[in-house]
Structure formats: structure tokens, C-alpha cells
Amino acid sequence: MQAERLFAENEGNVAFSIGEFDEELYHVVPLETFPIKLLVNEQDPLSEQESVTIEDLKNRPLYIESSQFAIYHLIMKKCEEAGFQPDIAFQTSGFSLCHKMVKENKGISVTVDFVFDDMKEQGLRLIPFSDDVYEWKACMITRKEEAENEAVQCFLQFIQEWIGKIKSGEIIR
């Protein structure tokens, strides 16, 4: 959220962030979309389920990134739509504390595949949501009132090629 705020205040000429953006104000280039999944300890009863719903968060200690992050707002919105407030045990500024608390079986969290893979923690399981779309959509944005100069266009091309190499397995994230 801080990157978006600074960009709205005319800091920089390119921003990368997660979510939906006002396409009246910005040129939005979706880069990659990752499904958000529930993170549970393998000893948690939910670990035996093939999928979960937002209702499975009800009355469970939830470790989640703070309101400065898009994933927080998405999960809060889904819970509100389902008619409940989640039991937020702790808000953090990074996924690592969430993973640590779930590993200690203190609660549940939400994350995306590549963060889960990067943490490489034994005893944890990711479970997809089946009741709605839960996505972490990474985008590059530029301001509509500013022409995208050659440097920005070259940078975007580089980013898109880099993502393509990750997807093809040529490089590892």
C-alpha cells in the first residue's frame, strides 16, 4: 500500500503492486497471478481437506500481513462478505512470521505458492480455496497522463521476458 501511496503522490514513473487498479488513472500491465491458499500445520484437522472455504477461517487464530498489504484487504473483504470478522491473532509485515506461527501450530495463515516454496518448511500444507477466486495479481502500473518513454518500455519488456523464463523453467525465482 505504501508503494501505491507514493506512486499516487507522483514518486517514480513506474510502480509494481498487487491488486486491482483504477484504469482511468493508470496503464495497468498484469504480470502474473498467483492463487492465494490457506496455510496450515499438518497436525491441523484442516490439513486433511482437499480444499477450504472462507468459512474455515471462522473462529481460528489467523496470522496475516498487516493492512499495509493487499492480501490483508482481500481476506478481510471475503470474511466480511461471508458475515464474520476473522480472529486475527497477529498482523505482520512479512510472510515469514506467519509461516513460523503456523509451523508451531498456533494458528493458520494465507500465502501464495512461491512464498511457500521459498520458505521450505516441513510440517506445513497449502490448501486451495474452492468457494471463490482468491488471487494475488502482480501488476506494473504507469500513469495515463504520462507517456511511457523508451526506458519504461524496455524495462517492461525485460520484466515480461524474465517472468517468461521463470515460467519455462529457464531460471528459478
Summary of the structure (lengths in Angstrom):
residues: 173
radius of gyration: 17.7
end to end distance: 23.3
largest distance: 53.4
contacts: 469
relative contact order: 0.24
helix: 36%
strand: 30%
